[in-house]
Structures are given as C-alpha cells and as structure tokens.
Amino acid sequence: MEQTLQIIQIASSVLLVILILLQRANSDTGASLGGDGSSFLQTRRGAERFLFILTIFIAIIFAGSSLLAVVLK
C-alpha cells in the first residue's frame, strides 16, 4: 500500500509541475499587486479552463495521497 501511495505521489507531483508550467503566464501580474491594469478576474475558456480544472484535480489527488501516507505511517 505504501509503495502504491509513493507512486501516486511521484506521478501526481510530476504531472502537477507540468500542468502549472503549461498554463499561460499572465503579463498583468503587477496589476494584482496594486498597479493599474486590466481586471484581475478573468474568465477562462477552452483549453485554458481544462488545464486549470485538471491542475486543481491533480493537486487534490497529490494532497490526499500525502495525507493518507502520513496517516498510514
């Protein structure tokens, strides 16, 4: 069981890093920190929305497997 959790953690962490790097970098990041610029809230559409939701899902899997590994030890 512990070995399976370790495999899930490694796979989900690698996938999480890839998904985060694939997401479009927002050039208006300074606007969220007090600068003037476009609206902070933006709607995601298409592939960007899919990557965002998939990133959240993989992060939940990673966190869940990590908590489960701690509980089992």
Secondary structure in CASP SS format (residue, H / E / C, confidence):
PFRMAT SS
TARGET T0000
AUTHOR 0000-0000-0000
METHOD secondary structure of the structure
MODEL  1
M C 1.00
E H 1.00
Q H 1.00
T H 1.00
L H 1.00
Q H 1.00
I H 1.00
I H 1.00
Q H 1.00
I H 1.00
A H 1.00
S H 1.00
S H 1.00
V H 1.00
L H 1.00
L H 1.00
V H 1.00
I H 1.00
L H 1.00
I H 1.00
L H 1.00
L H 1.00
Q C 1.00
R C 1.00
A C 1.00
N C 1.00
S C 1.00
D C 1.00
T H 1.00
G H 1.00
A H 1.00
S H 1.00
L H 1.00
G C 1.00
G C 1.00
D C 1.00
G C 1.00
S C 1.00
S C 1.00
F C 1.00
L C 1.00
Q C 1.00
T C 1.00
R C 1.00
R C 1.00
G C 1.00
A H 1.00
E H 1.00
R H 1.00
F H 1.00
L H 1.00
F H 1.00
I H 1.00
L H 1.00
T H 1.00
I H 1.00
F H 1.00
I H 1.00
A H 1.00
I H 1.00
I H 1.00
F H 1.00
A H 1.00
G H 1.00
S H 1.00
S H 1.00
L H 1.00
L H 1.00
A H 1.00
V H 1.00
V H 1.00
L H 1.00
K C 1.00
END
